[in-house]
């Protein structure tokens, strides 16, 4: 630029004062500095405006989310997520028909009581647990039911029916009256058991030790179906 000005200065026009090259260069430098200052000021103002906008939006988001799902705004904050809800319909609990298999609410399989048309000597029951058959020979006052798939000599794994003139002493007894009969449900020698008086005889039913397939309702239904001759 200085060389160009010196070239023009050599060609002095008539009536014009001589060119002052140094003054022109100084004015140009001052103008350049003013331009640079304006650009710096403009940049700072833009950054400030953007920062203010970000802060405003952030505050607005927090205000919108007040009382609902928390929004994480930094590494030190935790994000809480709303628990997911099932969109499907609730499956209703199936109704259990008489004589059909009973399903435990907690997923444990229970005994299925089915019709029984075969009397067991002096003891007769119109219901019997499916898959359980009497061991032969059948005694007069005692019936032993075992699974047909697992034959064993251990009586503790079987269902034992016994009729006697007197009642057995049960522990943790729960008495339930139904149909004019008093059903005594409890424990005998560590095994769940139940007994009921039929005419002048007591019928005792001992369940397999540690079995989770029986409950009070099933045991009472089984006892209620029995008679003693």
Secondary structure, DSSP 4 states (H G I P E B T S, - for coil): -HHHHHHHHHSPPTTPPPP-HHHHHHHHHHHHHHHHHHHHHHHHHHHHHHHHHHHHHHHHHHHHTTTSS----STTSPPP-PPP---SPPPPPPPPPTTSPPB-TTS-B---EEE----BTTEEESEEETTEEEPSSPPSSEEEEEESS---S-GGGSEEEEEESS----EEEEEEEETTEEEEEEEETTEEEEEEEETTEEEEEEPPTT-SS--HHHHHHHHHTEEE-
